[in-house]
Amino acid sequence: MNRVAIVLCDDLGRRISSQYATYETLYADFLRLGSGNDLDIEIFRAHEGNLPGDIWSFDAMIIGGSRAGVYEPHEWIPPLLSMIRTSIDHQVATWGICFGHQAIAAALGAEVAKSSDGWNLAAQTYEFCESTSALAADPLRLIAFHQDQVQSVPEGTSCYLTSTGCEVAGLIGDNLMTMQPHPEFTPEVTTAILEASRGSVIPDSDIDDALTRLDGTFTSATASELFWSSVHAAL
């Protein structure tokens, strides 16, 4: 049985969580797409100052998304970045989604900043970089929900995933794999988050456009299998 730490960095709103699913349920369901049900999952909330004190006792750790920017002066972010480095040093399979992707990159010295092109939302196609094309034969189609992006590839890692809207969309290295899109998001949850975001920092025109691009098939199962392949390589 694989022991996995799910490190949340935000929570969905009460209405979305009660009507659809909590963040922890979305991540657990995503992980089980590629592993089955043989998981021992423990939940932590980094944004509430709750981090695993014994990260080396886990087989894998997944760091989730957040409305926060990794460069913002929140008290909980420096301890999170320190824990990421500890996890990698102890050869725990360390994986990040969206903000988690950015946090791992930042912990390893990369720059993270807002994209000059604005928000990257809804269905996106992600190509595998030529040097890592053996990871999968076909592109991934996943849901994006971000403005911040990793601006450089940190030392000791390679960029394995890219898209027209996000050049560094995934990092891979010893004991780590990251992904800028949200493979755990469903179209229903994404629709609810978009609608709840009206009148905020996301222009309504961007939301209207994103809502038209949530149909079709998404490759979340393939993304989960990619994660588990990196976990098993690290064990």
TORFI-918373 format. One record per residue: x, y, z of N, C-alpha, C, O in turn. Coordinates in Angstrom, 2 decimals, padded with zeros to 5 digits. Layout:
TORFI-918373
    neast   nnorth      nup   caeast  canorth     caup    ceast   cnorth      cup    oeast   onorth      oup
        X        Y        Z        X        Y        Z        X        Y        Z        X        Y        Z
...
END
This chain:
TORFI-918373
    neast   nnorth      nup   caeast  canorth     caup    ceast   cnorth      cup    oeast   onorth      oup
   000.85  -001.19   000.00   000.00   000.00   000.00   000.89   001.25   000.00   001.82   001.35   000.79
   000.58   002.20  -000.89   001.34   003.43  -000.96   000.78   004.45   000.02  -000.42   004.70   000.07
   001.67   005.05   000.81   001.28   006.08   001.76   001.52   007.45   001.12   002.65   007.78   000.73
   000.46   008.24   001.00   000.52   009.50   000.24   000.07   010.65   001.11  -000.96   010.58   001.78
   000.86   011.74   001.10   000.47   012.99   001.76  -000.13   013.92   000.70   000.53   014.27  -000.27
  -001.38   014.31   000.90  -001.99   015.33   000.06  -001.87   016.65   000.81  -002.49   016.84   001.85
  -001.06   017.56   000.26  -000.82   018.85   000.91  -001.64   019.91   000.19  -001.28   020.38  -000.88
  -002.76   020.28   000.80  -003.62   021.31   000.24  -003.03   022.69   000.51  -002.40   022.91   001.55
  -003.24   023.60  -000.42  -002.77   024.98  -000.27  -003.91   025.98  -000.39  -003.69   027.18  -000.49
  -005.13   025.47  -000.39  -006.34   026.27  -000.50  -007.52   025.33  -000.27  -007.36   024.11  -000.22
  -008.71   025.91  -000.14  -009.94   025.13  -000.08  -010.94   025.71  -001.07  -010.96   026.92  -001.30
  -011.76   024.86  -001.63  -012.86   025.34  -002.45  -013.91   025.99  -001.56  -013.98   025.70  -000.36
  -014.72   026.86  -002.13  -015.77   027.50  -001.35  -016.75   026.48  -000.79  -016.86   025.37  -001.30
  -017.46   026.88   000.26  -018.38   025.97   000.94  -019.45   025.44  -000.01  -019.79   024.26   000.02
  -019.99   026.32  -000.86  -021.06   025.88  -001.76  -020.55   024.87  -002.78  -021.19   023.85  -003.02
  -019.39   025.15  -003.37  -018.83   024.23  -004.37  -018.46   022.90  -003.72  -018.71   021.84  -004.28
  -017.86   022.96  -002.52  -017.47   021.74  -001.83  -018.67   020.86  -001.49  -018.62   019.64  -001.61
  -019.76   021.51  -001.05  -020.94   020.73  -000.66  -021.72   020.23  -001.87  -022.34   019.17  -001.81
  -021.71   021.00  -002.96  -022.49   020.61  -004.14  -021.74   019.62  -005.03  -022.36   018.76  -005.66
  -020.42   019.73  -005.08  -019.63   018.88  -005.98  -018.64   018.00  -005.21  -018.87   016.80  -005.06
  -017.56   018.59  -004.72  -016.55   017.81  -004.01  -015.58   018.76  -003.33  -015.42   019.90  -003.76
  -014.94   018.28  -002.27  -013.86   019.04  -001.64  -012.58   018.84  -002.44  -012.48   017.93  -003.26
  -011.61   019.71  -002.19  -010.32   019.56  -002.85  -009.71   018.19  -002.55  -009.19   017.53  -003.44
  -009.77   017.77  -001.27  -009.14   016.50  -000.93  -009.78   015.32  -001.65  -009.10   014.35  -002.00
  -011.10   015.39  -001.87  -011.78   014.33  -002.61  -011.35   014.34  -004.07  -011.13   013.28  -004.66
  -011.24   015.52  -004.66  -010.81   015.62  -006.07  -009.42   015.03  -006.24  -009.19   014.28  -007.19
  -008.50   015.35  -005.34  -007.14   014.83  -005.47  -007.09   013.33  -005.22  -006.40   012.60  -005.93
  -007.82   012.86  -004.23  -007.83   011.42  -003.96  -008.41   010.64  -005.13  -007.87   009.61  -005.51
  -009.51   011.14  -005.71  -010.11   010.48  -006.88  -009.13   010.47  -008.05  -009.02   009.48  -008.78
  -008.43   011.58  -008.24  -007.44   011.65  -009.32  -006.33   010.63  -009.11  -005.96   009.92  -010.05
  -005.80   010.56  -007.91  -004.72   009.60  -007.64  -005.15   008.17  -007.88  -004.37   007.35  -008.36
  -006.39   007.87  -007.56  -006.88   006.49  -007.71  -007.10   006.11  -009.17  -007.21   004.93  -009.49
  -007.17   007.09  -010.07  -007.30   006.77  -011.49  -006.12   005.94  -011.98  -006.28   005.08  -012.85
  -004.95   006.18  -011.42  -003.76   005.48  -011.89  -003.23   004.45  -010.93  -002.26   003.76  -011.24
  -003.87   004.32  -009.74  -003.31   003.42  -008.74  -004.30   002.40  -008.20  -003.91   001.45  -007.52
  -005.58   002.59  -008.50  -006.59   001.77  -007.83  -006.87   002.33  -006.45  -006.61   003.50  -006.19
  -007.38   001.51  -005.56  -007.77   001.98  -004.24  -006.75   001.67  -003.15  -007.02   001.91  -001.97
  -005.60   001.14  -003.52  -004.62   000.70  -002.53  -003.77   001.88  -002.06  -002.56   001.91  -002.28
  -004.42   002.86  -001.40  -003.73   004.06  -000.95  -004.04   004.33   000.52  -005.17   004.14   000.98
  -003.04   004.78   001.24  -003.19   005.27   002.60  -002.93   006.77   002.53  -001.78   007.21   002.46
  -004.01   007.57   002.55  -003.93   009.01   002.30  -004.06   009.78   003.60  -004.92   009.49   004.43
  -003.18   010.77   003.77  -003.28   011.69   004.90  -003.33   013.11   004.35  -002.57   013.46   003.45
  -004.24   013.94   004.88  -004.48   015.29   004.38  -003.79   016.31   005.28  -003.87   016.23   006.50
  -003.13   017.28   004.65  -002.51   018.40   005.37  -002.95   019.70   004.70  -003.25   019.72   003.50
  -003.00   020.78   005.48  -003.40   022.09   004.96  -002.27   023.10   005.19  -002.17   023.71   006.26
  -001.43   023.25   004.18  -000.28   024.14   004.31  -000.70   025.57   004.59  -000.04   026.26   005.37
  -001.80   026.02   003.98  -002.27   027.40   004.15  -002.80   027.66   005.55  -003.06   028.81   005.91
  -002.96   026.62   006.35  -003.35   026.76   007.75  -002.19   026.40   008.68  -002.37   026.22   009.88
  -000.98   026.31   008.11   000.20   026.00   008.90   000.37   024.54   009.26   001.14   024.19   010.15
  -000.36   023.68   008.55  -000.33   022.24   008.85   000.45   021.49   007.77  -000.03   021.31   006.65
   001.66   021.06   008.12   002.54   020.32   007.20   002.97   019.01   007.85   003.04   018.92   009.08
   003.25   017.99   007.04   003.74   016.73   007.62   005.10   016.91   008.27   006.03   017.43   007.65
   005.22   016.49   009.53   006.50   016.60   010.23   007.44   015.45   009.92   008.63   015.51   010.22
   006.89   014.39   009.32   007.69   013.20   009.01   007.54   012.86   007.54   007.17   011.74   007.18
   007.83   013.82   006.68   007.58   013.65   005.25   008.30   012.42   004.70   007.82   011.81   003.74
   009.44   012.07   005.28   010.21   010.92   004.80   009.50   009.58   005.03   009.91   008.56   004.49
   008.42   009.59   005.83   007.68   008.36   006.07   006.64   008.08   004.99   005.99   007.03   005.01
   006.46   009.02   004.06   005.50   008.85   002.97   006.21   008.34   001.72   007.38   008.62   001.49
   005.47   007.60   000.92   005.99   007.18  -000.38   005.91   008.31  -001.39   006.75   008.42  -002.28
   004.89   009.16  -001.24   004.69   010.25  -002.19   003.97   011.40  -001.51   003.25   011.22  -000.53
   004.19   012.60  -002.06   003.51   013.80  -001.60   003.02   014.57  -002.81   003.78   014.78  -003.76
   001.77   015.01  -002.79   001.21   015.82  -003.86   000.81   017.17  -003.29   000.09   017.23  -002.29
   001.26   018.24  -003.92   000.98   019.60  -003.47  -000.03   020.21  -004.44   000.17   020.20  -005.65
  -001.12   020.73  -003.89  -002.24   021.16  -004.72  -002.21   022.63  -005.10  -001.24   023.34  -004.88
  -003.33   023.05  -005.69  -003.47   024.40  -006.21  -003.82   025.41  -005.13  -004.13   025.05  -003.99
  -003.75   026.69  -005.52  -004.05   027.76  -004.58  -004.34   029.04  -005.35  -003.85   029.25  -006.45
  -005.16   029.90  -004.74  -005.36   031.24  -005.29  -004.16   032.14  -005.01  -004.01   033.18  -005.64
  -003.31   031.74  -004.07  -002.13   032.53  -003.71  -001.06   032.42  -004.78  -001.02   031.46  -005.55
  -000.19   033.41  -004.81   001.01   033.34  -005.64   002.18   032.92  -004.78   002.30   033.34  -003.63
   003.05   032.09  -005.32   004.16   031.56  -004.52   005.12   032.67  -004.11   005.89   032.51  -003.17
   005.08   033.80  -004.82   005.95   034.94  -004.54   005.31   035.92  -003.54   005.95   036.89  -003.15
   004.08   035.66  -003.12   003.39   036.55  -002.20   003.88   036.33  -000.76   004.31   035.22  -000.43
   003.81   037.36   000.10   004.41   037.27   001.44   003.51   036.60   002.48   003.26   037.16   003.55
   003.03   035.40   002.17   002.23   034.65   003.14   003.16   033.87   004.07   004.16   033.30   003.62
   002.85   033.86   005.36   003.73   033.21   006.33   003.87   031.72   006.09   004.87   031.12   006.48
   002.87   031.09   005.46   002.89   029.64   005.31   003.71   029.16   004.11   003.99   027.96   004.00
   004.10   030.08   003.21   004.79   029.64   002.00   006.24   029.25   002.25   006.64   028.19   001.78
   007.07   030.04   002.96   008.46   029.59   003.19   008.57   028.21   003.84   009.41   027.42   003.39
   007.77   027.87   004.88   007.85   026.50   005.41   007.48   025.44   004.39   008.04   024.34   004.39
   006.52   025.76   003.51   006.14   024.81   002.45   007.32   024.57   001.51   007.60   023.43   001.17
   008.00   025.64   001.10   009.13   025.49   000.18   010.26   024.70   000.84   010.92   023.89   000.19
   010.47   024.94   002.13   011.50   024.18   002.86   011.14   022.71   002.91   012.01   021.85   002.75
   009.86   022.40   003.15   009.43   021.00   003.21   009.59   020.32   001.85   009.94   019.14   001.79
   009.35   021.05   000.77   009.53   020.50  -000.58   010.98   020.05  -000.77   011.24   018.96  -001.26
   011.91   020.91  -000.37   013.33   020.55  -000.51   013.67   019.34   000.35   014.45   018.47  -000.06
   013.10   019.27   001.55   013.33   018.11   002.43   012.78   016.84   001.80   013.42   015.79   001.84
   011.60   016.94   001.22   010.97   015.78   000.59   011.84   015.24  -000.55   012.05   014.04  -000.65
   012.32   016.13  -001.38   013.16   015.71  -002.51   014.47   015.13  -002.00   014.94   014.11  -002.51
   015.07   015.77  -000.99   016.34   015.29  -000.43   016.20   013.89   000.17   017.14   013.10   000.14
   015.00   013.58   000.71   014.76   012.27   001.31   014.19   011.27   000.30   013.72   010.20   000.68
   014.22   011.62  -000.97   013.82   010.74  -002.07   012.36   010.31  -001.96   011.99   009.20  -002.35
   011.53   011.22  -001.43   010.08   011.01  -001.47   009.59   011.50  -002.83   009.95   012.60  -003.26
   008.77   010.71  -003.50   008.23   011.15  -004.79   007.39   012.40  -004.55   006.39   012.36  -003.83
   007.79   013.51  -005.15   007.21   014.82  -004.87   006.57   015.36  -006.13   007.23   015.52  -007.16
   005.27   015.65  -006.05   004.51   016.04  -007.24   003.70   017.28  -006.95   003.21   017.46  -005.84
   003.57   018.14  -007.95   002.83   019.38  -007.77   001.86   019.63  -008.90   002.15   019.36  -010.06
   000.70   020.17  -008.55  -000.33   020.55  -009.52  -000.58   022.05  -009.40  -000.81   022.55  -008.30
  -000.53   022.75  -010.50  -000.80   024.19  -010.60   000.08   024.97  -009.62   001.28   025.08  -009.86
  -000.47   025.51  -008.53   000.37   026.18  -007.54   001.46   025.24  -007.03   002.58   025.68  -006.78
   001.15   023.96  -006.88   002.16   022.99  -006.44   003.31   022.88  -007.43   004.46   022.74  -007.02
   003.01   022.93  -008.72   004.03   022.96  -009.77   004.92   024.19  -009.58   006.14   024.09  -009.65
   004.30   025.34  -009.35   005.04   026.58  -009.18   005.85   026.56  -007.88   006.98   027.06  -007.85
   005.28   025.99  -006.81   005.98   025.95  -005.53   007.23   025.08  -005.60   008.27   025.45  -005.06
   007.14   023.93  -006.26   008.31   023.07  -006.41   009.38   023.77  -007.23   010.56   023.73  -006.89
   008.97   024.42  -008.33   009.92   025.16  -009.14   010.60   026.26  -008.33   011.81   026.44  -008.40
   009.80   027.01  -007.56   010.36   028.10  -006.75   011.30   027.56  -005.67   012.33   028.16  -005.39
   010.94   026.43  -005.06   011.78   025.83  -004.02   013.15   025.44  -004.58   014.13   025.38  -003.84
   013.19   025.19  -005.88   014.44   024.78  -006.52   015.14   025.95  -007.23   016.13   025.75  -007.93
   014.61   027.17  -007.03   015.31   028.35  -007.52   014.75   028.99  -008.77   015.35   029.95  -009.27
   013.64   028.51  -009.31   013.08   029.07  -010.54   012.24   030.31  -010.23   011.75   030.48  -009.11
   012.09   031.16  -011.22   011.23   032.34  -011.09   009.80   031.97  -011.44   009.55   031.21  -012.38
   008.85   032.50  -010.68   007.43   032.36  -010.96   006.84   033.77  -011.01   007.10   034.58  -010.13
   006.04   034.05  -012.05   005.47   035.39  -012.21   004.17   035.30  -013.00   003.88   034.27  -013.61
   003.41   036.38  -012.97   002.18   036.43  -013.76   002.52   036.47  -015.24   003.50   037.10  -015.65
   001.71   035.79  -016.04   001.91   035.78  -017.48   001.44   037.12  -018.07   000.39   037.63  -017.68
   002.20   037.66  -018.98   001.80   038.89  -019.66   000.62   038.66  -020.59  -000.01   039.61  -021.05
   000.32   037.40  -020.87  -000.80   037.06  -021.75  -002.11   036.89  -020.99  -003.14   036.57  -021.59
  -002.09   037.09  -019.67  -003.32   036.99  -018.90  -003.62   035.58  -018.44  -002.72   034.77  -018.23
  -004.91   035.29  -018.29  -005.35   034.01  -017.73  -005.33   032.89  -018.76  -005.60   033.10  -019.94
  -005.01   031.70  -018.29  -005.04   030.48  -019.09  -006.11   029.60  -018.48  -005.93   029.06  -017.38
  -007.23   029.43  -019.18  -008.42   028.81  -018.59  -008.98   027.71  -019.47  -008.81   027.71  -020.69
  -009.66   026.76  -018.82  -010.44   025.71  -019.49  -009.54   024.75  -020.26  -008.35   024.63  -019.96
  -010.11   024.06  -021.24  -009.39   022.97  -021.93  -008.17   023.50  -022.68  -008.24   024.47  -023.43
  -007.06   022.82  -022.46  -005.80   023.14  -023.16  -005.16   021.83  -023.62  -005.36   020.78  -023.00
  -004.40   021.91  -024.69  -003.66   020.76  -025.19  -002.20   020.91  -024.82  -001.58   021.94  -025.09
  -001.65   019.89  -024.19  -000.27   019.91  -023.72   000.55   018.87  -024.49   000.23   017.68  -024.50
   001.61   019.34  -025.11   002.51   018.48  -025.87   003.69   018.05  -025.00   004.15   018.80  -024.14
   004.16   016.83  -025.25   005.37   016.38  -024.57   006.59   016.92  -025.30   006.69   016.85  -026.52
   007.53   017.45  -024.52   008.76   017.97  -025.11   009.54   016.85  -025.77   009.45   015.69  -025.36
   010.29   017.20  -026.78   010.97   016.19  -027.60   011.87   015.29  -026.76   011.94   014.09  -027.00
   012.56   015.87  -025.77   013.51   015.08  -024.98   012.82   014.09  -024.05   013.45   013.16  -023.55
   011.51   014.30  -023.81   010.77   013.41  -022.91   009.56   012.79  -023.59   008.62   012.38  -022.92
   009.58   012.71  -024.90   008.43   012.21  -025.66   008.14   010.74  -025.37   007.04   010.26  -025.67
   009.09   010.03  -024.79   008.87   008.61  -024.48   007.89   008.44  -023.32   007.41   007.33  -023.08
   007.59   009.52  -022.58   006.67   009.40  -021.45   005.27   009.01  -021.90   004.60   008.25  -021.20
   004.83   009.51  -023.04   003.49   009.20  -023.56   003.46   009.48  -025.05   004.20   010.32  -025.55
   002.61   008.76  -025.75   002.57   008.89  -027.20   001.76   010.09  -027.67   002.10   010.72  -028.68
   000.70   010.42  -026.96  -000.23   011.45  -027.41  -000.24   012.65  -026.47   000.09   012.50  -025.29
  -000.61   013.83  -026.97  -000.73   015.00  -026.11  -001.79   014.79  -025.03  -002.66   013.93  -025.15
  -001.69   015.59  -023.98  -002.68   015.58  -022.92  -003.69   016.70  -023.15  -003.33   017.79  -023.59
  -004.94   016.43  -022.86  -005.97   017.47  -022.89  -006.51   017.60  -021.47  -007.18   016.71  -020.96
  -006.19   018.74  -020.84  -006.51   018.94  -019.44  -007.04   020.35  -019.21  -006.96   021.21  -020.10
  -007.56   020.59  -018.03  -008.15   021.88  -017.68  -007.11   022.77  -017.01  -006.45   022.35  -016.06
  -006.98   023.99  -017.52  -006.08   024.97  -016.92  -006.89   026.02  -016.16  -008.04   026.30  -016.50
  -006.27   026.58  -015.12  -006.92   027.65  -014.36  -005.82   028.44  -013.64  -005.59   028.25  -012.45
  -005.14   029.32  -014.38  -004.01   030.03  -013.77  -003.64   031.27  -014.58  -003.94   031.39  -015.77
  -002.97   032.19  -013.88  -002.30   033.32  -014.53  -000.80   033.27  -014.26   000.00   033.63  -015.13
  -000.42   032.84  -013.06   001.01   032.68  -012.74   001.60   031.54  -013.54   000.93   030.54  -013.83
   002.87   031.69  -013.89   003.56   030.64  -014.63   005.02   030.54  -014.18   005.62   031.53  -013.75
   005.57   029.34  -014.29   007.00   029.13  -014.07   007.74   029.72  -015.27   007.44   029.40  -016.42
   008.72   030.57  -014.98   009.40   031.31  -016.04   010.71   030.67  -016.49   011.25   031.03  -017.54
   011.23   029.73  -015.71   012.51   029.10  -016.06   012.53   027.68  -015.52   011.75   027.33  -014.63
   013.41   026.87  -016.06   013.53   025.46  -015.65   014.63   025.36  -014.59   015.79   025.65  -014.89
   014.29   024.96  -013.37   015.32   024.91  -012.33   016.37   023.83  -012.58   016.10   022.83  -013.24
   017.55   024.07  -012.05   018.65   023.13  -012.21   018.27   021.76  -011.66   017.64   021.66  -010.60
   018.64   020.72  -012.39   018.35   019.35  -011.96   017.02   018.82  -012.44   016.65   017.70  -012.12
   016.28   019.64  -013.21   015.00   019.21  -013.75   014.97   019.45  -015.25   015.83   020.13  -015.80
   013.96   018.88  -015.90   013.73   019.12  -017.33   012.26   019.47  -017.52   011.40   019.01  -016.77
   011.98   020.27  -018.53   010.60   020.56  -018.90   010.12   019.43  -019.81   010.71   019.18  -020.86
   009.06   018.74  -019.40   008.55   017.63  -020.20   007.22   017.92  -020.85   006.76   017.16  -021.69
   006.57   019.05  -020.47   005.22   019.34  -020.94   005.14   020.82  -021.29   005.64   021.67  -020.55
   004.50   021.13  -022.43   004.39   022.52  -022.86   003.10   022.73  -023.63   002.51   021.77  -024.14
   002.67   023.98  -023.70   001.47   024.32  -024.48   001.65   025.71  -025.06   002.60   026.42  -024.71
   000.75   026.10  -025.95   000.85   027.42  -026.55   000.66   028.52  -025.51   001.20   029.62  -025.67
  -000.08   028.25  -024.45  -000.32   029.25  -023.42   000.59   029.16  -022.23   000.55   030.01  -021.35
   001.44   028.11  -022.19   002.30   027.91  -021.02   003.52   027.10  -021.45   003.44   025.89  -021.66
   004.64   027.78  -021.59   005.84   027.11  -022.10   006.36   026.04  -021.16   006.65   024.93  -021.59
   006.48   026.37  -019.87   006.98   025.41  -018.89   005.77   024.87  -018.13   005.45   025.35  -017.04
   005.12   023.88  -018.70   003.87   023.35  -018.14   004.07   022.10  -017.31   003.11   021.60  -016.71
   005.28   021.58  -017.25   005.55   020.39  -016.45   007.03   020.19  -016.27   007.81   020.38  -017.21
   007.44   019.81  -015.06   008.84   019.55  -014.76   009.00   018.11  -014.29   008.13   017.55  -013.63
   010.15   017.54  -014.64   010.47   016.20  -014.19   011.92   016.16  -013.75   012.78   016.81  -014.35
   012.19   015.39  -012.71   013.55   015.25  -012.21   013.60   014.08  -011.25   012.63   013.35  -011.10
   014.74   013.91  -010.60   014.86   012.82  -009.63   013.84   013.04  -008.51   013.88   014.05  -007.80
   012.93   012.10  -008.36   011.93   012.10  -007.29   010.87   013.18  -007.44   010.15   013.45  -006.48
   010.74   013.81  -008.61   009.71   014.84  -008.71   009.08   014.85  -010.10   009.71   014.50  -011.10
   007.81   015.25  -010.12   007.08   015.51  -011.36   006.02   016.56  -011.05   005.33   016.48  -010.04
   005.89   017.55  -011.93   004.91   018.61  -011.72   004.09   018.82  -012.98   004.45   018.38  -014.07
   002.97   019.52  -012.81   002.05   019.75  -013.92   001.28   021.05  -013.65   000.63   021.18  -012.61
   001.33   022.00  -014.58   000.62   023.26  -014.41  -000.91   023.10  -014.49  -001.60   023.74  -013.70
  -001.46   022.31  -015.38  -002.92   022.17  -015.42  -003.46   021.40  -014.23  -002.71   020.91  -013.39
  -004.80   021.32  -014.18  -005.52   020.67  -013.08  -006.13   019.34  -013.56  -007.29   019.34  -013.97
  -005.40   018.24  -013.53  -005.98   016.98  -013.97  -007.07   016.46  -013.03  -007.83   015.56  -013.39
  -007.15   017.02  -011.82  -008.17   016.60  -010.86  -009.50   017.33  -011.08  -010.53   016.89  -010.56
  -009.50   018.42  -011.85  -010.73   019.19  -012.07  -011.65   018.48  -013.05  -011.20   017.91  -014.05
  -012.93   018.52  -012.76  -013.96   018.07  -013.71  -014.57   019.29  -014.36  -014.46   020.40  -013.82
  -015.22   019.13  -015.52  -015.90   020.28  -016.13  -016.94   020.91  -015.21  -017.11   022.13  -015.20
  -017.65   020.09  -014.42  -018.67   020.62  -013.52  -018.07   021.49  -012.42  -018.57   022.58  -012.15
  -016.99   021.03  -011.80  -016.33   021.81  -010.76  -015.74   023.09  -011.36  -015.84   024.16  -010.77
  -015.12   022.97  -012.53  -014.52   024.14  -013.17  -015.58   025.18  -013.51  -015.36   026.37  -013.32
  -016.71   024.73  -014.02  -017.82   025.65  -014.31  -018.24   026.40  -013.06  -018.43   027.62  -013.09
  -018.38   025.68  -011.95  -018.80   026.31  -010.69  -017.77   027.34  -010.22  -018.14   028.41  -009.74
  -016.48   027.02  -010.34  -015.43   027.96  -009.92  -015.43   029.19  -010.82  -015.29   030.31  -010.35
  -015.59   028.98  -012.12  -015.63   030.11  -013.06  -016.80   031.03  -012.75  -016.63   032.25  -012.71
  -017.96   030.46  -012.54  -019.15   031.28  -012.24  -018.97   032.04  -010.93  -019.39   033.19  -010.81
  -018.33   031.40  -009.95  -018.10   032.05  -008.67  -017.03   033.15  -008.77  -016.91   033.98  -007.87
  -016.28   033.15  -009.86  -015.19   034.11  -010.03  -015.63   035.39  -010.74  -014.82   036.30  -010.93
  -016.89   035.46  -011.14  -017.37   036.67  -011.83  -017.27   037.87  -010.89  -017.55   037.78  -009.70
  -016.86   039.00  -011.48  -016.71   040.22  -010.69  -015.42   040.26  -009.90  -015.26   041.13  -009.04
  -014.49   039.33  -010.18  -013.22   039.29  -009.46  -012.09   039.73  -010.40  -012.30   040.56  -011.28
  -010.92   039.17  -010.20  -009.76   039.57  -011.01  -009.81   038.98  -012.42  -009.07   039.43  -013.29
  -010.66   037.99  -012.65  -010.78   037.39  -013.98  -011.86   038.13  -014.76  -013.00   038.21  -014.31
  -011.52   038.69  -015.92  -012.54   039.40  -016.70  -013.70   038.47  -017.08  -013.48   037.30  -017.39
  -014.92   039.00  -017.04  -016.09   038.19  -017.39  -016.00   037.65  -018.81  -016.51   036.57  -019.09
  -015.35   038.40  -019.71  -015.21   037.93  -021.09  -014.35   036.68  -021.15  -014.60   035.79  -021.96
  -013.31   036.61  -020.30  -012.48   035.41  -020.23  -013.27   034.23  -019.68  -013.13   033.10  -020.15
  -014.11   034.50  -018.69  -014.94   033.44  -018.10  -015.94   032.93  -019.13  -016.12   031.72  -019.27
  -016.58   033.83  -019.86  -017.55   033.42  -020.88  -016.87   032.54  -021.93  -017.44   031.53  -022.35
  -015.68   032.92  -022.35  -014.95   032.12  -023.34  -014.58   030.75  -022.78  -014.73   029.74  -023.47
  -014.10   030.72  -021.54  -013.69   029.45  -020.92  -014.86   028.49  -020.81  -014.69   027.29  -021.00
  -016.03   029.01  -020.49  -017.20   028.14  -020.32  -017.60   027.43  -021.60  -018.28   026.40  -021.55
  -017.18   027.94  -022.75  -017.49   027.28  -024.03  -016.47   026.20  -024.36  -016.63   025.49  -025.36
  -015.42   026.05  -023.53  -014.34   025.11  -023.84  -014.13   024.08  -022.73  -013.01   023.81  -022.30
  -015.25   023.53  -022.26  -015.17   022.52  -021.21  -015.82   021.20  -021.61  -016.07   020.35  -020.76
  -016.10   021.05  -022.90  -016.70   019.80  -023.34  -015.62   018.87  -023.87  -014.44   019.23  -023.90
  -016.01   017.69  -024.28  -015.06   016.74  -024.84  -014.42   015.86  -023.79  -014.83   015.87  -022.62
  -013.42   015.12  -024.20  -012.74   014.13  -023.34  -011.45   014.71  -022.78  -010.69   015.35  -023.50
  -011.22   014.47  -021.50  -009.99   014.90  -020.86  -009.15   013.68  -020.48  -009.69   012.59  -020.25
  -007.83   013.87  -020.41  -006.91   012.74  -020.23  -006.37   012.68  -018.79  -005.18   012.49  -018.57
  -007.26   012.85  -017.83  -006.85   012.82  -016.43  -006.27   011.46  -016.03  -005.34   011.40  -015.23
  -006.81   010.39  -016.57  -006.31   009.05  -016.22  -004.86   008.89  -016.67  -004.04   008.33  -015.94
  -004.54   009.39  -017.86  -003.16   009.32  -018.34  -002.25   010.14  -017.45  -001.13   009.73  -017.15
  -002.73   011.32  -017.02  -001.92   012.15  -016.12  -001.66   011.44  -014.80  -000.55   011.51  -014.27
  -002.67   010.76  -014.27  -002.49   010.02  -013.03  -001.49   008.89  -013.21  -000.65   008.65  -012.33
  -001.56   008.19  -014.32  -000.61   007.12  -014.60   000.82   007.66  -014.71   001.77   007.00  -014.28
   000.97   008.85  -015.28   002.29   009.47  -015.36   002.85   009.72  -013.96   004.01   009.44  -013.68
   001.99   010.24  -013.10   002.42   010.49  -011.73   002.87   009.21  -011.07   003.95   009.16  -010.46
   002.06   008.17  -011.19   002.42   006.92  -010.51   003.66   006.28  -011.11   004.39   005.58  -010.40
   003.92   006.51  -012.39   005.15   005.97  -012.95   006.36   006.65  -012.32   007.40   006.01  -012.12
   006.23   007.94  -012.00   007.35   008.63  -011.34   007.48   008.20  -009.88   008.59   008.13  -009.36
   006.36   007.92  -009.23   006.40   007.44  -007.86   007.11   006.09  -007.80   008.01   005.90  -006.99
   006.73   005.18  -008.66   007.32   003.85  -008.63   008.80   003.87  -008.99   009.58   003.04  -008.53
   009.19   004.84  -009.84   010.60   004.98  -010.19   011.42   005.45  -008.99   012.60   005.14  -008.86
   010.73   006.22  -008.09   011.45   006.75  -006.93   011.51   005.77  -005.76   012.37   005.88  -004.90
   010.60   004.80  -005.74   010.55   003.87  -004.59   011.72   002.89  -004.63   011.84   002.04  -003.75
END
